[in-house]
Amino acid sequence: MNSLVLYYSNTGNTQKVAQALAVELGADLAEVTCDQYLSMPGRLLMALDVFTRRKPRINVLVPHDAEYDLVVIGGPVWAARPAPPLVAALESVSFGRAALAHFVTCNGTSPKWPPERAIAEMESSSDMVPIATHIFREAGIGSGAYRAEAAGFAAELQAALSPAA
Ligand SMILES: Cc1cc2nc3c(=O)[nH]c(=O)nc-3n(C[C@H](O)[C@H](O)[C@H](O)COP(=O)(O)O)c2cc1C
């Protein structure tokens, strides 16, 4: 199975999870970057985008000639919604005939800011229904438990796409 893990990460949590998923799936790894957020005014722009839902300019380096069976796309939850660069990627990247799966990383402890809302918005940002979704929480990322969680999610994806499924 030819797979791609595509991610946006601002502080490194999603990058760790994406790397672990790519290893488990034997997948290519590609990063969505957002240069506009890297400068000092960029931090203000980032905060503004969270609430106005403006989509920032992003860069995505995906191998042009690659045809994937599966694309797994993930990023952080900001204010109970997917980070704007992640929405920009979902809306602008063409996934060809690949099946799609979503994941988010989050703090996940405040009932006021639930990651489930972000997962639901990711689904509505693309015309493709994901075959599976997963929420990774900071506690598991900090403790290292995310590696086993990533292995479980990868196995779920492989089973969903196996011929017998
Ligand atoms: C601006 C901002 C808003 C956030 N909002 C939420 C939230 O609503 N719910 C939540 O569970 N975590 C929230 N978090 C925590 C991040 O989702 C979490 O730390 C995530 O793993 C960061 O991913 P990254 O390191 O790949 O950027 C927020 C973090 C930031 C910086």
The ligand as an SDF file (V2000), in Angstrom:
LIG
                    3D

 31 33  0  0  0  0  0  0  0  0999 V2000
   -3.6420   28.7860   19.8930 C   0  0  0  0  0  0  0  0  0  0  0  0
   -3.8640   27.4150   20.4760 C   0  0  0  0  0  0  0  0  0  0  0  0
   -5.1610   26.9660   20.7110 C   0  0  0  0  0  0  0  0  0  0  0  0
   -5.3760   25.6840   21.2380 C   0  0  0  0  0  0  0  0  0  0  0  0
   -6.6700   25.2560   21.4240 N   0  0  0  0  0  0  0  0  0  0  0  0
   -6.8990   23.9970   21.8930 C   0  0  0  0  0  0  0  0  0  0  0  0
   -8.2490   23.5190   22.0500 C   0  0  0  0  0  0  0  0  0  0  0  0
   -9.2280   24.2020   21.7600 O   0  0  0  0  0  0  0  0  0  0  0  0
   -8.4410   22.2720   22.5280 N   0  0  0  0  0  0  0  0  0  0  0  0
   -7.3940   21.4590   22.8740 C   0  0  0  0  0  0  0  0  0  0  0  0
   -7.6590   20.3430   23.3220 O   0  0  0  0  0  0  0  0  0  0  0  0
   -6.0990   21.8710   22.7140 N   0  0  0  0  0  0  0  0  0  0  0  0
   -5.8240   23.1270   22.2190 C   0  0  0  0  0  0  0  0  0  0  0  0
   -4.5270   23.5700   22.0450 N   0  0  0  0  0  0  0  0  0  0  0  0
   -3.4080   22.6290   22.2920 C   0  0  0  0  0  0  0  0  0  0  0  0
   -2.8410   22.0630   20.9600 C   0  0  0  0  0  0  0  0  0  0  0  0
   -3.8960   21.5480   20.1550 O   0  0  0  0  0  0  0  0  0  0  0  0
   -1.8380   20.9550   21.2070 C   0  0  0  0  0  0  0  0  0  0  0  0
   -0.7770   21.4150   22.0060 O   0  0  0  0  0  0  0  0  0  0  0  0
   -1.3060   20.3860   19.9000 C   0  0  0  0  0  0  0  0  0  0  0  0
   -0.7630   19.1000   20.1280 O   0  0  0  0  0  0  0  0  0  0  0  0
   -0.2340   21.2650   19.2730 C   0  0  0  0  0  0  0  0  0  0  0  0
    0.2220   20.6440   18.1020 O   0  0  0  0  0  0  0  0  0  0  0  0
    1.6030   21.0470   17.4210 P   0  0  0  0  0  0  0  0  0  0  0  0
    2.6740   20.9270   18.4990 O   0  0  0  0  0  0  0  0  0  0  0  0
    1.8050   20.0540   16.3340 O   0  0  0  0  0  0  0  0  0  0  0  0
    1.4880   22.4310   16.9260 O   0  0  0  0  0  0  0  0  0  0  0  0
   -4.2720   24.8420   21.5450 C   0  0  0  0  0  0  0  0  0  0  0  0
   -2.9610   25.3210   21.3290 C   0  0  0  0  0  0  0  0  0  0  0  0
   -2.7600   26.5890   20.7970 C   0  0  0  0  0  0  0  0  0  0  0  0
   -1.3420   27.0640   20.5570 C   0  0  0  0  0  0  0  0  0  0  0  0
  1  2  1  0
  2  3  1  0
  2 30  2  0
  3  4  2  0
  4  5  1  0
  4 28  1  0
  5  6  2  0
  6  7  1  0
  6 13  1  0
  7  8  2  0
  7  9  1  0
  9 10  1  0
 10 11  2  0
 10 12  1  0
 12 13  2  0
 13 14  1  0
 14 15  1  0
 14 28  1  0
 15 16  1  0
 16 17  1  0
 16 18  1  0
 18 19  1  0
 18 20  1  0
 20 21  1  0
 20 22  1  0
 22 23  1  0
 23 24  1  0
 24 25  2  0
 24 26  1  0
 24 27  1  0
 28 29  2  0
 29 30  1  0
 30 31  1  0
M  END
$$$$
